[in-house]
Amino acid sequence: MATDTKGLSPEHEGKVLRVFFKDGEIAELRLLHFDLHENCECGDEYAGIIYDLIQTNHPEDYTDPKIGAFWSDFAEIEKFELVN
């Protein structure tokens, strides 16, 4: 079964995006890495994005200062907009 990437692709790497997550979070982020393992037996939870957070309406979810980048699998993402 193909993974729904919500329209995200490797071409978005390095770009600033506004991502709307299913839990209500809206985050502005810089996409560092698009990670998709086609035909992976691991499942869709091993496909997603790695990003630097710029801003969010859920800052309480990002309290550990030692974490430099964040992960989200595609299933957590509702939609996104290209900021620049």
C-alpha positions as CSV (number, residue, x, y, z in Angstrom):
1,M,0.0,0.0,0.0
2,A,1.3,3.5,-0.9
3,T,2.0,6.0,1.8
4,D,0.0,9.2,1.7
5,T,2.6,12.0,1.9
6,K,-0.1,14.7,1.9
7,G,1.7,16.2,-1.2
8,L,5.0,16.6,0.5
9,S,8.1,15.5,-1.5
10,P,11.9,15.6,-1.5
11,E,11.6,18.9,-3.5
12,H,10.3,20.6,-0.3
13,E,13.5,19.9,1.6
14,G,15.1,23.2,2.8
15,K,11.8,25.1,2.4
16,V,9.7,26.7,5.1
17,L,6.3,25.2,5.5
18,R,3.2,25.7,7.6
19,V,2.0,22.3,8.6
20,F,-1.4,21.6,10.1
21,F,-1.3,18.5,12.3
22,K,-4.3,16.3,13.1
23,D,-4.0,17.2,16.9
24,G,-4.7,20.9,16.1
25,E,-1.1,22.0,16.1
26,I,-0.1,24.5,13.4
27,A,3.6,24.8,13.0
28,E,5.9,26.8,10.9
29,L,9.0,24.7,10.2
30,R,11.9,24.2,7.9
31,L,11.8,20.8,6.2
32,L,15.2,19.1,6.7
33,H,14.5,15.7,5.3
34,F,11.7,13.9,3.5
35,D,11.8,10.2,4.6
36,L,9.9,7.6,2.6
37,H,10.7,3.9,2.5
38,E,8.8,2.5,-0.5
39,N,7.8,-1.1,-0.1
40,C,8.9,-1.0,3.5
41,E,7.6,-3.8,5.7
42,C,8.0,-1.6,8.8
43,G,4.8,0.3,8.1
44,D,3.8,3.9,7.5
45,E,4.9,5.1,10.9
46,Y,8.5,4.8,9.6
47,A,7.8,7.4,6.8
48,G,7.6,11.1,7.5
49,I,9.6,14.3,7.9
50,I,12.4,15.6,10.0
51,Y,12.3,19.4,10.6
52,D,13.5,22.4,12.5
53,L,10.7,24.1,14.3
54,I,10.3,27.9,13.7
55,Q,7.1,28.5,15.6
56,T,4.0,26.6,16.8
57,N,0.7,27.1,18.6
58,H,1.7,24.1,20.9
59,P,5.0,25.3,22.4
60,E,4.4,22.9,25.4
61,D,5.2,20.0,23.1
62,Y,8.7,21.3,22.5
63,T,10.3,21.8,25.9
64,D,13.5,19.8,25.7
65,P,16.3,22.2,24.7
66,K,18.6,19.3,23.8
67,I,16.5,18.2,20.9
68,G,17.7,20.0,17.7
69,A,15.3,18.5,15.1
70,F,11.9,16.9,15.2
71,W,10.1,14.0,13.5
72,S,6.6,13.6,12.3
73,D,5.1,10.7,10.4
74,F,2.8,11.5,7.5
75,A,-0.2,10.0,9.3
76,E,0.0,12.9,11.9
77,I,-0.1,15.6,9.1
78,E,-3.4,16.9,7.8
79,K,-2.1,19.4,5.2
80,F,0.6,21.9,4.6
81,E,1.3,25.3,2.9
82,L,4.5,26.5,1.4
83,V,5.7,29.6,3.2
84,N,8.9,30.1,1.1
